[in-house]
Amino acid sequence: MFLAEEALKILIDAIENDLYPDDWELTGDESRITMHGPNDAVFEFEFTDHGWAETIASEVQNAEAAGKARKEEQRKKIEAERAAIDITQLKQTLIQEGKKPARGLSRILGEICARGKVTVIASHGGMSKSTLAHTLAAGITIDRALIGPDVVEGCPCLFLGLEDDQDFNDRTAYAIRKANQIYGNPKHDLHVIGADMLSRIFHFNTGQGLQYLWNNGKDIAVDPIIRAKLSSLIQQTNAGVVIVDPIAVLYGGTQMTNEAMNLLIRDFAALAVELNIAIILISHARKPNSKGPITQHDVKHGGELVDASRCTIIIDKLSEKIKTQWENAVDSTEPRRELDSVRMATVMKTNMGQEGYRFYYTVFGQSVECADGKTETVGACKAWTPPDLIRVVDLTLWHFLRPRIEQEFIKAAPQAKPNLKTVIEDLSNGTHDVKAVIKAMEKAGWIAVELQRDPAANGRDRVKRIVIGPTPPEE
């Protein structure tokens, strides 16, 4: 950028020494001259009693030009910094033979919950999803699964029961511990916070709720103050798992649209990564239009919610067909009224394991004695296993039986050797009703029969061989 002093020197050389630079143009008369130079430089001089001097207008114009030039230079510098990348990091992204992934998932609950990920549990009303969520939280903090998959990493848990007050949440947490015979303090802290307690913790005004989204009538955004308060609460409690029940409370007065849900769930996904925590969101689902089971498509705003979550679990009742099968199962003692209280949790979508993973629990009323002398009946739940599995087939037995079925040519005919009956007798040391075990496994789809050629026989005739069925317990 040319300065006025430099331009004035060029002007004097031109007037006194008749030296005119090629890249400058001078116009005017003996009293006022305008100079146009490189880079769009423009100077205006007038002749005064003290000689040539820059005019006020020129000074202002060039000061503004200099300021704009500095701003433009600063803007380009900022843009360059924003666009800069660390090229040295690319070597970590290069796929090469023998190069193993740096790390696996930081799992907390088997295949349904991991640090840095969001899990959604959904159903329509009456499925006891809140009770299930309380039970999962209790299991995480005692390092022992009460329902569902194994606890891989026990850790502190923060349960936000935002649909009910503190007293209700306290009674539910107590009922869960009593129903599942949990004694002593949990190994890891479990903070259960109701809506009224959260208002006091966050210094909310009367009636103010945890409205995570801010809406001015035109734009929807995450409320930075609420987000900061929630982040601080998570860090203060050292929570590894945060359960929000239900997510609908976070809408506040915001009309929930697909756009708003997308903003909400993706911010929670970012929060999970930012704080290295697992987040479990409890959501409502619409009742299906047909008589079929609930799916992830029935979750309210399910497209956005399910897409951004890494695992979606749907809770439903048992179908009448399944209840009839289990009511008539081998050695079943489950009356129909107990089967009516059973809930089925199915993994419908996951990036953490296998879709279709399923676990069951039964819901019942648990008597709770309160400190004020009153006794209340509160909903609780416990793990439940289908009758033809728990009553007849020991899963430990199956653990040893499956590899033998896969590796040996075990025949179905009782007179052939080796046959399924003798193999089970050998594995169980006579502790099982072998006929009942075989019948139950066939009915459950753990085993099946196929006609195959025996590789150890000389003939070409095919015989009935025991093989793994279409629905073994692992699937």
C-alpha positions as CSV (number, residue, x, y, z in Angstrom):
1,M,0.0,0.0,0.0
2,F,1.5,3.3,-1.1
3,L,1.9,6.1,1.5
4,A,1.2,9.7,0.9
5,E,4.9,10.6,1.5
6,E,6.0,8.2,-1.3
7,A,3.4,9.6,-3.7
8,L,4.4,13.2,-2.9
9,K,8.1,12.3,-3.7
10,I,7.0,10.9,-7.1
11,L,5.0,14.1,-7.8
12,I,7.9,16.5,-7.0
13,D,10.2,14.4,-9.2
14,A,7.7,14.7,-12.0
15,I,7.3,18.5,-11.6
16,E,10.9,19.4,-10.9
17,N,12.9,16.8,-12.7
18,D,10.4,15.9,-15.4
19,L,10.5,12.2,-14.3
20,Y,7.2,10.4,-14.9
21,P,7.0,6.7,-13.7
22,D,5.3,4.4,-16.2
23,D,2.9,3.0,-13.6
24,W,1.6,6.4,-12.5
25,E,-0.9,8.8,-14.1
26,L,-1.0,12.5,-13.2
27,T,-3.9,14.7,-14.1
28,G,-4.8,18.3,-13.0
29,D,-3.2,21.8,-13.2
30,E,-0.7,23.9,-11.3
31,S,-2.8,24.2,-8.2
32,R,-4.3,20.7,-7.9
33,I,-3.1,17.3,-9.1
34,T,-4.7,13.8,-8.9
35,M,-2.4,10.8,-9.0
36,H,-3.5,7.2,-10.0
37,G,-0.9,4.5,-9.2
38,P,-0.6,0.8,-8.9
39,N,-3.0,-1.3,-6.8
40,D,-5.7,1.3,-7.3
41,A,-3.8,3.9,-5.3
42,V,-5.3,7.4,-5.6
43,F,-3.8,10.6,-4.1
44,E,-4.9,14.2,-4.5
45,F,-2.5,17.1,-3.8
46,E,-3.0,20.9,-3.9
47,F,-0.4,23.7,-4.0
48,T,-0.3,25.8,-0.8
49,D,1.9,28.5,0.7
50,H,4.0,25.7,2.1
51,G,4.2,23.7,-1.1
52,W,2.4,20.6,-2.3
53,A,0.2,19.0,0.4
54,E,-2.4,16.1,0.4
55,T,-6.0,17.3,0.4
56,I,-8.3,16.5,3.3
57,A,-10.5,14.4,1.0
58,S,-7.6,12.4,-0.2
59,E,-6.4,11.8,3.4
60,V,-9.8,10.5,4.4
61,Q,-10.1,8.4,1.2
62,N,-6.7,6.8,1.6
63,A,-7.2,6.2,5.3
64,E,-10.4,4.4,4.5
65,A,-8.7,2.4,1.8
66,A,-5.9,1.5,4.1
67,G,-8.4,0.4,6.7
68,K,-10.3,-1.7,4.2
69,A,-7.0,-3.2,3.0
70,R,-6.0,-4.2,6.6
71,K,-9.5,-5.7,7.2
72,E,-9.3,-7.7,3.9
73,E,-5.8,-8.9,4.9
74,Q,-7.1,-10.0,8.3
75,R,-10.1,-11.7,6.7
76,K,-7.9,-13.7,4.4
77,K,-5.7,-14.7,7.2
78,I,-8.6,-15.9,9.3
79,E,-10.0,-17.9,6.3
80,A,-6.6,-19.4,5.7
81,E,-6.4,-20.5,9.3
82,R,-9.9,-22.0,9.2
83,A,-9.1,-23.9,6.0
84,A,-5.7,-25.2,7.3
85,I,-5.5,-28.9,7.9
86,D,-2.9,-31.1,9.8
87,I,-1.6,-33.2,7.0
88,T,0.5,-35.3,9.4
89,Q,-2.8,-36.9,10.7
90,L,-3.5,-38.5,7.4
91,K,-1.0,-41.3,8.0
92,Q,-3.3,-42.6,10.7
93,T,-6.2,-42.9,8.2
94,L,-4.3,-44.9,5.6
95,I,-5.6,-48.4,5.2
96,Q,-2.7,-50.9,5.1
97,E,-2.4,-54.7,5.2
98,G,-2.1,-56.0,8.7
99,K,-3.0,-52.6,10.3
100,K,-5.5,-53.2,13.1
101,P,-8.1,-50.7,14.3
102,A,-6.8,-48.7,17.3
103,R,-9.6,-49.5,19.6
104,G,-13.0,-51.1,20.0
105,L,-16.2,-49.7,21.5
106,S,-16.2,-48.8,25.2
107,R,-19.2,-51.0,26.0
108,I,-21.1,-50.6,29.2
109,L,-24.1,-52.8,28.6
110,G,-23.3,-55.6,26.2
111,E,-24.4,-54.8,22.7
112,I,-26.9,-52.0,23.6
113,C,-24.9,-49.2,25.4
114,A,-21.4,-47.8,25.0
115,R,-19.6,-44.6,25.8
116,G,-19.8,-41.9,23.1
117,K,-23.1,-43.4,21.8
118,V,-26.8,-42.7,22.1
119,T,-29.3,-45.5,22.7
120,V,-33.1,-45.1,22.3
121,I,-35.6,-47.2,24.2
122,A,-39.1,-46.7,22.9
123,S,-42.7,-48.0,23.2
124,H,-46.2,-46.8,23.6
125,G,-47.7,-46.2,27.0
126,G,-48.1,-49.0,29.5
127,M,-45.0,-51.0,28.5
128,S,-43.1,-50.0,31.7
129,K,-40.1,-48.5,29.8
130,S,-39.4,-46.2,32.8
131,T,-39.3,-49.2,35.1
132,L,-36.9,-51.0,32.7
133,A,-34.7,-47.9,32.6
134,H,-34.5,-47.7,36.4
135,T,-33.5,-51.4,36.5
136,L,-30.8,-51.0,33.9
137,A,-29.4,-48.1,35.9
138,A,-29.4,-50.1,39.1
139,G,-27.6,-53.0,37.4
140,I,-24.9,-50.7,35.9
141,T,-24.1,-49.3,39.3
142,I,-23.7,-52.7,41.0
143,D,-21.7,-54.3,38.2
144,R,-24.3,-56.9,37.6
145,A,-27.0,-57.1,35.0
146,L,-30.5,-57.3,36.4
147,I,-32.1,-57.4,33.0
148,G,-30.7,-57.8,29.5
149,P,-27.1,-58.0,28.4
150,D,-24.1,-58.3,30.8
151,V,-22.6,-55.2,32.4
152,V,-19.2,-54.8,30.7
153,E,-18.2,-51.7,32.6
154,G,-19.9,-50.6,35.8
155,C,-19.9,-46.9,36.4
156,P,-21.8,-44.0,38.1
157,C,-25.2,-43.4,36.5
158,L,-27.4,-40.2,36.3
159,F,-31.1,-41.0,35.9
160,L,-33.3,-38.0,35.0
161,G,-36.9,-39.0,35.7
162,L,-38.4,-35.9,34.3
163,E,-42.0,-37.0,34.0
164,D,-42.4,-37.5,37.7
165,D,-41.4,-35.8,41.0
166,Q,-38.5,-36.8,43.3
167,D,-40.7,-38.9,45.6
168,F,-42.1,-41.0,42.8
169,N,-38.6,-41.7,41.4
170,D,-37.3,-42.5,44.9
171,R,-40.1,-45.1,45.4
172,T,-39.4,-46.7,42.0
173,A,-35.6,-46.9,42.7
174,Y,-36.4,-48.5,46.1
175,A,-38.8,-51.0,44.6
176,I,-36.3,-52.1,42.0
177,R,-33.7,-52.7,44.6
178,K,-36.1,-54.7,46.8
179,A,-37.6,-56.7,43.9
180,N,-34.1,-57.7,42.7
181,Q,-32.7,-58.3,46.2
182,I,-30.0,-55.6,46.1
183,Y,-28.4,-55.1,49.5
184,G,-25.9,-52.5,50.6
185,N,-24.8,-49.4,48.8
186,P,-24.1,-49.7,45.0
187,K,-20.5,-50.0,44.0
188,H,-20.9,-46.8,41.8
189,D,-23.0,-43.8,42.5
190,L,-26.6,-43.7,41.3
191,H,-28.2,-40.3,41.2
192,V,-32.0,-40.4,40.6
193,I,-33.4,-36.9,40.0
194,G,-37.0,-36.0,39.6
195,A,-38.5,-33.0,37.8
196,D,-38.9,-30.9,41.0
197,M,-35.4,-31.7,42.2
198,L,-33.9,-30.8,38.9
199,S,-35.6,-27.4,39.1
200,R,-34.0,-26.7,42.4
201,I,-30.6,-27.9,41.2
202,F,-30.8,-25.7,38.1
203,H,-32.3,-22.7,40.0
204,F,-35.4,-22.8,37.7
205,N,-38.3,-20.4,38.3
206,T,-41.6,-22.0,39.4
207,G,-43.0,-24.0,36.6
208,Q,-39.9,-23.8,34.5
209,G,-38.8,-27.1,33.0
210,L,-35.8,-28.5,31.3
211,Q,-36.5,-26.9,27.9
212,Y,-33.5,-27.9,25.9
213,L,-34.5,-26.2,22.7
214,W,-34.9,-22.4,22.4
215,N,-37.5,-21.0,20.0
216,N,-38.0,-17.4,19.3
217,G,-40.9,-18.0,16.8
218,K,-38.6,-18.1,13.8
219,D,-35.5,-20.1,14.7
220,I,-34.9,-23.2,16.8
221,A,-31.6,-23.7,18.6
222,V,-30.2,-25.6,21.5
223,D,-30.4,-23.3,24.6
224,P,-26.7,-22.8,25.5
225,I,-27.5,-22.1,29.2
226,I,-29.5,-25.3,29.7
227,R,-26.9,-27.3,27.8
228,A,-24.1,-25.9,30.0
229,K,-26.1,-26.7,33.2
230,L,-26.7,-30.3,32.0
231,S,-23.1,-30.7,31.1
232,S,-22.0,-29.4,34.5
233,L,-24.4,-31.8,36.3
234,I,-23.0,-34.8,34.3
235,Q,-19.5,-33.9,35.2
236,Q,-20.2,-33.1,38.8
237,T,-21.8,-36.5,39.3
238,N,-19.0,-38.2,37.3
239,A,-21.7,-40.1,35.4
240,G,-20.7,-42.6,32.8
241,V,-24.3,-43.2,31.8
242,V,-27.0,-40.6,31.6
243,I,-30.7,-41.7,31.2
244,V,-33.3,-39.1,30.2
245,D,-36.8,-40.3,30.8
246,P,-38.6,-39.2,28.6
247,I,-37.0,-37.2,25.8
248,A,-40.4,-35.4,25.2
249,V,-39.9,-33.3,28.3
250,L,-36.9,-31.6,26.6
251,Y,-39.2,-30.2,23.9
252,G,-40.7,-27.7,26.4
253,G,-42.9,-25.3,24.5
254,T,-41.2,-26.0,21.2
255,Q,-43.4,-27.5,18.5
256,M,-41.6,-30.7,17.7
257,T,-40.9,-31.1,14.0
258,N,-38.4,-33.4,12.2
259,E,-36.0,-30.5,12.0
260,A,-36.2,-29.8,15.8
261,M,-35.8,-33.5,16.6
262,N,-32.8,-33.8,14.3
263,L,-31.2,-30.8,16.1
264,L,-32.0,-32.2,19.6
265,I,-30.8,-35.8,19.0
266,R,-27.6,-34.8,17.2
267,D,-26.7,-32.4,19.9
268,F,-27.1,-35.2,22.4
269,A,-24.9,-37.4,20.2
270,A,-22.3,-34.6,20.2
271,L,-22.6,-34.4,24.0
272,A,-22.0,-38.1,24.4
273,V,-18.7,-37.8,22.5
274,E,-17.7,-34.6,24.1
275,L,-18.1,-36.0,27.7
276,N,-17.3,-39.6,26.8
277,I,-20.5,-40.9,28.2
278,A,-23.3,-43.2,27.2
279,I,-26.8,-41.6,26.8
280,I,-30.0,-43.6,27.0
281,L,-33.1,-41.7,25.8
282,I,-36.6,-43.0,26.6
283,S,-39.1,-42.2,23.9
284,H,-42.8,-42.7,23.2
285,A,-44.1,-44.6,20.2
286,R,-47.3,-44.4,18.3
287,K,-49.6,-47.4,18.6
288,P,-49.2,-49.3,15.3
289,N,-52.0,-49.0,12.8
290,S,-52.0,-52.7,12.2
291,K,-52.2,-55.6,14.6
292,G,-48.6,-56.3,14.0
293,P,-45.7,-55.6,16.5
294,I,-44.3,-52.2,17.2
295,T,-41.2,-51.3,15.1
296,Q,-38.7,-48.4,15.0
297,H,-41.0,-46.8,12.4
298,D,-43.6,-46.3,15.1
299,V,-41.3,-44.1,17.2
300,K,-42.4,-40.4,17.2
301,H,-40.1,-38.5,14.8
302,G,-38.5,-41.9,14.5
303,G,-36.6,-41.1,11.3
304,E,-34.4,-38.5,12.9
305,L,-34.3,-40.2,16.4
306,V,-33.5,-43.7,15.2
307,D,-31.0,-42.5,12.5
308,A,-28.9,-40.5,15.0
309,S,-28.9,-43.2,17.7
310,R,-26.5,-46.1,17.6
311,C,-29.0,-48.5,19.1
312,T,-32.8,-48.5,19.1
313,I,-34.7,-50.9,21.4
314,I,-38.5,-51.4,21.0
315,I,-40.6,-52.8,23.9
316,D,-43.8,-54.7,23.3
317,K,-46.1,-57.2,24.9
318,L,-46.0,-60.9,23.9
319,S,-48.3,-61.7,21.0
320,E,-51.2,-64.1,21.6
321,K,-49.5,-66.7,19.5
322,I,-46.3,-66.6,21.6
323,K,-48.3,-66.7,24.9
324,T,-50.2,-69.7,23.7
325,Q,-47.0,-71.5,22.7
326,W,-45.3,-70.8,26.0
327,E,-48.4,-71.5,28.1
328,N,-48.3,-75.0,26.6
329,A,-44.5,-75.4,26.7
330,V,-42.9,-78.5,28.1
331,D,-43.0,-78.4,31.9
332,S,-44.3,-74.8,31.8
333,T,-45.9,-73.5,35.1
334,E,-46.5,-70.0,33.8
335,P,-50.3,-69.2,33.9
336,R,-51.7,-66.8,31.3
337,R,-52.0,-63.9,33.7
338,E,-48.2,-64.0,34.3
339,L,-47.5,-64.1,30.6
340,D,-49.7,-61.0,30.2
341,S,-47.2,-59.1,32.4
342,V,-44.1,-60.1,30.3
343,R,-42.5,-57.5,28.1
344,M,-40.2,-58.2,25.2
345,A,-37.3,-55.8,24.4
346,T,-36.0,-56.2,20.9
347,V,-33.0,-54.4,19.3
348,M,-34.4,-53.1,16.0
349,K,-31.4,-51.1,14.8
350,T,-27.9,-51.1,16.1
351,N,-24.3,-50.2,15.2
352,M,-23.0,-52.0,18.3
353,G,-23.9,-55.6,17.7
354,Q,-26.6,-57.8,16.2
355,E,-30.0,-56.6,15.2
356,G,-32.8,-58.9,16.6
357,Y,-31.1,-59.4,20.0
358,R,-34.0,-59.8,22.5
359,F,-34.5,-60.0,26.2
360,Y,-37.6,-60.3,28.4
361,Y,-38.7,-59.0,31.7
362,T,-41.8,-59.3,33.8
363,V,-43.6,-56.4,35.5
364,F,-45.3,-56.5,38.8
365,G,-46.3,-54.4,41.8
366,Q,-43.8,-54.2,44.6
367,S,-44.7,-53.2,48.2
368,V,-42.6,-50.2,49.4
369,E,-42.5,-49.0,53.0
370,C,-41.8,-45.2,53.2
371,A,-40.1,-43.3,56.0
372,D,-43.4,-41.7,56.9
373,G,-45.0,-45.0,57.8
374,K,-47.0,-45.3,54.6
375,T,-46.8,-48.4,52.3
376,E,-47.2,-48.0,48.6
377,T,-47.4,-50.5,45.7
378,V,-44.9,-49.5,43.1
379,G,-44.1,-50.9,39.6
380,A,-41.0,-53.0,39.4
381,C,-39.5,-55.6,37.0
382,K,-37.2,-58.6,36.9
383,A,-35.6,-60.6,34.2
384,W,-37.7,-63.3,32.7
385,T,-36.8,-66.3,30.6
386,P,-39.3,-68.2,28.4
387,P,-40.6,-71.4,30.2
388,D,-39.4,-74.0,27.7
389,L,-35.9,-72.7,28.2
390,I,-35.6,-72.0,31.9
391,R,-37.6,-75.0,33.0
392,V,-36.0,-77.7,30.8
393,V,-32.9,-76.7,29.0
394,D,-29.8,-75.6,31.0
395,L,-27.9,-73.0,28.9
396,T,-24.7,-74.4,30.3
397,L,-25.6,-77.7,28.8
398,W,-26.3,-76.0,25.4
399,H,-22.9,-74.4,25.6
400,F,-21.2,-77.8,25.5
401,L,-23.8,-79.4,23.2
402,R,-23.7,-77.0,20.3
403,P,-20.0,-77.5,19.4
404,R,-20.6,-81.3,19.4
405,I,-23.6,-80.9,17.1
406,E,-21.5,-78.8,14.7
407,Q,-18.4,-81.0,14.8
408,E,-19.8,-84.5,15.0
409,F,-22.3,-86.5,12.9
410,I,-24.9,-86.9,15.7
411,K,-27.9,-89.0,14.5
412,A,-31.5,-88.5,15.4
413,A,-32.4,-92.2,15.6
414,P,-32.1,-93.6,19.1
415,Q,-30.6,-96.9,18.0
416,A,-27.8,-95.2,16.0
417,K,-24.5,-94.1,17.4
418,P,-23.7,-91.5,18.3
419,N,-27.3,-90.3,18.8
420,L,-28.6,-87.1,20.5
421,K,-30.0,-88.9,23.5
422,T,-26.7,-90.5,24.5
423,V,-24.7,-87.3,23.9
424,I,-27.0,-85.3,26.2
425,E,-26.9,-88.1,28.9
426,D,-23.1,-88.0,28.7
427,L,-23.0,-84.2,29.0
428,S,-25.6,-83.9,31.8
429,N,-24.5,-86.9,33.9
430,G,-28.1,-88.0,34.2
431,T,-29.3,-84.7,35.8
432,H,-31.7,-83.8,32.9
433,D,-34.9,-85.3,31.5
434,V,-33.4,-86.1,28.1
435,K,-36.6,-86.5,26.3
436,A,-38.0,-83.2,27.6
437,V,-34.7,-81.5,26.7
438,I,-34.8,-82.7,23.1
439,K,-38.5,-81.9,22.7
440,A,-38.0,-78.4,24.1
441,M,-35.0,-77.7,21.9
442,E,-36.9,-78.8,18.8
443,K,-39.9,-76.7,19.7
444,A,-37.7,-73.6,20.4
445,G,-35.9,-74.0,17.1
446,W,-32.5,-74.7,18.7
447,I,-32.0,-77.9,16.8
448,A,-33.4,-79.4,13.6
449,V,-33.1,-82.6,11.6
450,E,-31.6,-83.0,8.1
451,L,-31.1,-85.9,5.8
452,Q,-27.4,-86.2,5.1
453,R,-24.9,-88.8,4.1
454,D,-22.8,-90.1,7.0
455,P,-19.1,-89.6,5.9
456,A,-18.1,-92.5,8.1
457,A,-20.4,-95.0,6.4
458,N,-19.7,-96.8,3.2
459,G,-23.3,-96.7,1.8
460,R,-24.9,-93.9,-0.1
461,D,-28.1,-93.8,1.9
462,R,-28.8,-90.6,3.8
463,V,-29.7,-90.6,7.5
464,K,-31.3,-88.2,9.9
465,R,-28.6,-85.9,11.3
466,I,-29.1,-83.4,14.2
467,V,-28.1,-79.8,13.1
468,I,-28.3,-76.4,14.6
469,G,-31.9,-75.1,14.2
470,P,-33.1,-71.7,12.8
471,T,-33.4,-70.0,16.1
472,P,-30.6,-71.1,18.6
473,P,-30.5,-69.0,21.9
474,E,-27.5,-67.0,20.6
475,E,-29.7,-65.5,17.9
